[in-house]
């Protein structure tokens, strides 16, 4: 069945999905998504819906530990997998310190909006150690041990773990028609989240950009994925994604 125009609705919750909600494949053999091999087609993303559900602290990212010394004993706190801001981490760490019977007032983590860095204030004989296994990069600290007083981070914090934008990829487009910097890419759309963690990120694209399709003839199979601006897979932790594409012939 040859079609000049096809509206393609994709959801990661479908029965024909193979993979995760952020990186999955779909078989089109029963959908009639067929094209004339002699006709060129192009595709655009019309709308999308996904959740701001990825973590910036997790076991998988190897940045979920916080180490301190209470004057007599070395402690290692484990931060539960999640999405945290600086104040969230401060509250969580203080609660865990209190649960261990230590004094939570001896370690305070705050964002300094004047210097755009993170300050850690330590009192008494407590120390905090950064050794590359914990919150070092997120908070902007090099490997070191902090002692009493207020220490500012060595660099600006990377609390988003380097994620500044979200990319939607599909193997339906030809990477030859799309460059990110100087690299061919299957990214069909990139956007910056306009709301915070836990929110739904959705939009109808007012001026969709059509890109050349990757194949001629029958479309039997395609992959879809959500990545960050660095091309890393963006784990949405099972939250569903939905995309609407428009396919049209090129005259």
C-alpha positions as CSV (number, residue, x, y, z in Angstrom):
1,X,0.0,0.0,0.0
2,X,1.6,3.2,-1.2
3,X,0.8,6.4,0.8
4,X,1.8,10.0,0.1
5,X,1.2,10.9,3.8
6,X,1.3,8.8,6.9
7,X,0.8,9.9,10.5
8,X,2.8,7.6,12.8
9,X,1.8,7.4,16.5
10,X,4.4,5.6,18.6
11,X,4.2,4.8,22.3
12,X,6.6,2.8,24.4
13,X,3.7,1.2,26.1
14,X,2.5,-0.7,23.0
15,X,2.3,-4.5,22.6
16,X,4.8,-4.6,19.8
17,X,7.6,-2.8,21.7
18,X,10.9,-4.5,22.4
19,X,13.2,-2.8,24.9
20,X,12.8,-0.1,27.5
21,X,10.7,3.0,27.5
22,X,13.7,5.2,26.5
23,X,15.3,2.8,24.0
24,X,13.0,0.4,22.1
25,X,12.4,-1.2,18.8
26,X,9.1,-1.7,16.9
27,X,8.2,-4.1,14.1
28,X,5.9,-2.5,11.5
29,X,5.1,-5.7,9.6
30,X,1.4,-5.5,10.6
31,X,1.0,-1.8,10.3
32,X,1.1,-1.3,6.5
33,X,3.9,1.3,6.7
34,X,4.9,0.8,3.1
35,X,6.5,3.1,0.6
36,X,7.2,3.0,-3.1
37,X,10.9,2.2,-3.6
38,X,11.0,4.8,-6.4
39,X,9.6,7.6,-4.3
40,X,11.6,9.6,-1.8
41,X,10.1,10.2,1.6
42,X,10.9,12.5,4.5
43,X,9.8,12.5,8.2
44,X,9.3,15.0,10.9
45,X,8.5,14.8,14.6
46,X,5.1,16.5,15.2
47,X,4.7,16.1,19.0
48,X,6.3,14.3,21.9
49,X,5.5,13.4,25.5
50,X,7.9,12.0,28.1
51,X,8.6,12.4,31.8
52,X,11.5,14.2,33.5
53,X,12.3,10.9,35.4
54,X,16.0,10.3,34.9
55,X,18.3,10.3,37.9
56,X,21.3,12.5,38.5
57,X,22.5,10.3,41.4
58,X,22.5,6.5,41.2
59,X,24.5,3.3,41.6
60,X,24.7,3.1,37.8
61,X,26.3,6.5,37.6
62,X,28.7,5.6,40.4
63,X,28.2,8.9,42.2
64,X,25.9,7.9,45.1
65,X,28.3,7.9,48.1
66,X,29.2,10.6,50.6
67,X,32.1,10.1,53.0
68,X,32.8,11.9,56.3
69,X,34.7,11.4,59.5
70,X,32.9,12.2,62.8
71,X,36.1,12.6,64.9
72,X,36.4,8.9,65.8
73,X,34.8,6.9,62.9
74,X,34.8,7.0,59.1
75,X,31.3,7.0,57.7
76,X,30.1,6.3,54.2
77,X,26.5,7.3,53.3
78,X,24.6,5.9,50.4
79,X,22.4,8.3,48.6
80,X,19.2,6.5,47.2
81,X,18.9,6.6,43.4
82,X,17.1,9.8,42.5
83,X,17.0,13.4,41.2
84,X,18.4,15.9,43.6
85,X,19.3,19.5,43.9
86,X,21.9,20.9,46.3
87,X,19.4,21.6,49.1
88,X,17.9,18.2,48.6
89,X,21.3,16.5,49.1
90,X,22.0,18.7,52.1
91,X,18.7,17.7,53.8
92,X,19.2,14.0,53.0
93,X,22.8,13.9,54.2
94,X,21.9,15.6,57.4
95,X,19.0,13.1,58.0
96,X,21.4,10.2,57.5
97,X,24.0,11.7,59.7
98,X,21.4,12.1,62.5
99,X,20.2,8.5,62.0
100,X,23.8,7.3,62.7
101,X,23.8,9.2,66.0
102,X,26.2,11.9,64.7
103,X,25.7,15.7,64.8
104,X,24.1,16.9,61.5
105,X,24.9,20.5,62.3
106,X,28.6,19.8,61.8
107,X,28.3,19.4,58.0
108,X,26.2,21.9,55.9
109,X,26.1,22.0,52.1
110,X,24.7,25.1,50.4
111,X,24.6,26.6,46.9
112,X,26.4,29.9,46.6
113,X,24.4,31.9,44.0
114,X,26.9,34.7,44.1
115,X,29.9,32.6,43.1
116,X,27.9,29.9,41.3
117,X,29.7,27.3,43.4
118,X,28.8,25.0,46.3
119,X,30.0,25.8,49.9
120,X,30.5,23.1,52.5
121,X,30.8,24.3,56.1
122,X,32.3,21.9,58.6
123,X,32.7,22.4,62.4
124,X,34.5,20.5,65.1
125,X,36.7,17.6,64.3
126,X,34.5,16.4,61.4
127,X,35.9,16.1,57.9
128,X,34.5,15.3,54.4
129,X,36.4,13.3,51.8
130,X,35.9,13.4,48.1
131,X,37.7,10.5,46.3
132,X,35.9,10.1,43.0
133,X,33.3,7.7,44.2
134,X,30.6,10.1,45.2
135,X,29.1,13.5,44.7
136,X,32.4,15.1,43.6
137,X,31.5,16.2,40.1
138,X,27.9,17.1,40.9
139,X,29.0,19.4,43.7
140,X,32.2,20.6,41.9
141,X,34.9,19.3,44.2
142,X,38.2,17.7,43.3
143,X,39.5,14.7,45.2
144,X,40.5,16.0,48.6
145,X,39.6,16.0,52.3
146,X,37.8,19.1,53.7
147,X,38.4,20.1,57.3
148,X,36.8,22.7,59.7
149,X,35.6,25.9,58.1
150,X,33.8,26.8,54.8
151,X,35.2,25.4,51.6
152,X,34.0,26.4,48.2
153,X,33.9,23.9,45.3
154,X,36.9,23.9,42.9
155,X,34.6,24.3,39.9
156,X,31.0,25.1,39.2
157,X,28.8,22.2,40.2
158,X,27.4,19.9,37.5
159,X,24.2,19.1,39.4
160,X,22.5,18.0,36.2
161,X,25.3,15.5,35.5
162,X,26.0,17.2,32.2
163,X,22.4,16.9,30.9
164,X,21.4,20.3,29.4
165,X,19.0,19.0,26.6
166,X,17.0,16.0,25.6
167,X,17.3,14.4,22.1
168,X,14.8,12.1,20.4
169,X,16.3,9.6,18.0
170,X,14.9,7.3,15.4
171,X,16.5,5.0,12.8
172,X,13.8,6.1,10.3
173,X,15.9,9.2,9.4
174,X,19.0,9.1,7.4
175,X,22.0,10.2,9.5
176,X,23.5,11.6,6.3
177,X,21.0,14.4,6.4
178,X,21.6,15.4,10.0
179,X,24.7,16.6,11.8
180,X,25.3,17.3,15.5
181,X,28.5,19.3,15.6
182,X,30.6,17.3,13.0
183,X,29.0,13.9,13.5
184,X,26.1,12.2,11.6
185,X,23.2,11.6,13.9
186,X,19.7,10.0,14.0
187,X,18.4,12.8,16.3
188,X,15.2,14.1,14.9
189,X,14.5,16.7,17.6
190,X,16.3,18.3,20.5
191,X,14.8,20.4,23.3
192,X,15.7,21.9,26.7
193,X,13.3,21.0,29.6
194,X,11.3,23.9,30.7
195,X,10.1,22.3,33.9
196,X,11.7,20.5,36.8
197,X,12.1,16.8,37.8
198,X,9.0,14.8,38.0
199,X,7.1,16.9,35.4
200,X,5.7,15.8,32.1
201,X,7.8,17.2,29.1
202,X,5.4,17.5,26.2
203,X,4.9,19.8,23.2
204,X,3.5,20.1,19.8
205,X,6.2,21.3,17.4
206,X,4.9,24.4,15.6
207,X,7.5,24.3,12.8
208,X,8.5,20.6,12.3
209,X,11.7,20.0,10.4
210,X,11.4,17.3,7.8
211,X,14.5,15.0,7.3
212,X,15.2,12.4,4.6
213,X,14.1,8.9,5.5
214,X,16.7,6.2,5.9
215,X,15.1,3.6,3.7
216,X,13.3,3.1,0.4
217,X,10.5,0.7,-0.1
218,X,8.8,-1.2,2.8
219,X,9.4,0.0,6.3
220,X,9.5,-3.2,8.5
221,X,11.4,-2.1,11.6
222,X,12.7,1.0,13.4
223,X,14.3,2.0,16.7
224,X,13.5,4.9,18.9
225,X,15.5,6.3,21.8
226,X,15.8,9.2,24.2
227,X,19.3,10.6,24.8
228,X,20.9,13.6,26.4
229,X,22.8,16.3,24.6
230,X,26.0,14.3,24.9
231,X,24.4,11.3,23.1
232,X,24.2,9.2,26.2
233,X,21.1,7.0,26.7
234,X,18.7,8.8,29.1
235,X,17.1,6.2,31.4
236,X,13.5,7.3,32.1
237,X,13.1,4.5,34.7
238,X,10.2,2.9,33.0
239,X,8.1,6.0,32.5
240,X,6.2,5.9,29.2
241,X,7.1,7.9,26.1
242,X,4.8,9.0,23.2
243,X,5.8,10.4,19.8
244,X,3.8,11.5,16.7
245,X,5.7,11.6,13.4
246,X,4.5,12.7,9.9
247,X,5.8,10.9,6.9
248,X,5.3,12.5,3.4
249,X,6.5,11.8,-0.1
250,X,8.9,14.2,-1.7
251,X,7.8,15.5,-5.1
